[in-house]
Amino acid sequence: MAKTSRDTWKHIREWSGFFKDEKAVTEASVDKFLTHHKKRKHLKQSLDRLIKRGFIKERGGKLTPTDNGIRFFRKHTGARQNPKRWDGKWRLISFDVPGGYSIKRDQLRALLKEFNFYPLQKSVWVCPSYVADEFWKLVTGYDLDKYCKVMLVDIVEGDKELKNHFRRFIS
C-alpha cells in the first residue's frame, strides 16, 4: 500500500497517463513501464486495486480500461480539459432544465463535474480553460445543448475562491 494519500494519487496519475489512450496493453508493456519506476511494488499494488475495482479488465494477457476506467483516468490526468496557459478568461455554462427532466439535469451536472467545471450556483458552472470538443459532443449527443447558455467572461466578481480551486490550471 502507498505510504500516503499523496503517493496513492501519484500512482493513480501515473497509471492514468499509461492508460490514457484507452487501448489494450500487454502485460509485457506493463512490466516495461514498471521497470522505469523506483516504486515498482507500490505501482503494481495500485494496478491490482484498479483491476479489483473494475477500472481495468484482464483478458488473454492484455489489460484494457473499462468505460468506468476511461472516465476515471481522464479525470485524474486532466485529459478532459486542455489546461495549457490560462488566458485569463472564464468559461461559464448556465442551464435551465425544466422540472420534468431531472434525468437530463443530472446528466448535465455529471458531465460538468467530469470535465472539471466548478459550481458557482446550482445551474451556473465555470472552468478556466478551453472546453474539450468531446464535452460538446456529449452535451449535444445527450440532447442537453438546448438547455445551456455558454459565456466567455473576463471578470467574475470574487474569483479568489475560483482561482484557488483551479490553481493547478492557472499559473
Secondary structure as GFF3:
##gff-version 3
##sequence-region A 1 171
A	DSSP	alpha_helix	5	18	.	.	.	ID=ss1
A	DSSP	beta_strand	25	26	.	.	.	ID=ss2
A	DSSP	alpha_helix	27	35	.	.	.	ID=ss3
A	DSSP	alpha_helix	40	52	.	.	.	ID=ss4
A	DSSP	beta_strand	56	59	.	.	.	ID=ss5
A	DSSP	beta_strand	62	65	.	.	.	ID=ss6
A	DSSP	alpha_helix	67	77	.	.	.	ID=ss7
A	DSSP	beta_strand	90	95	.	.	.	ID=ss8
A	DSSP	alpha_helix	102	114	.	.	.	ID=ss9
A	DSSP	beta_strand	118	121	.	.	.	ID=ss10
A	DSSP	beta_strand	124	127	.	.	.	ID=ss11
A	DSSP	alpha_helix	133	141	.	.	.	ID=ss12
A	DSSP	three_ten_helix	145	147	.	.	.	ID=ss13
A	DSSP	beta_strand	148	153	.	.	.	ID=ss14
A	DSSP	alpha_helix	160	165	.	.	.	ID=ss15
###
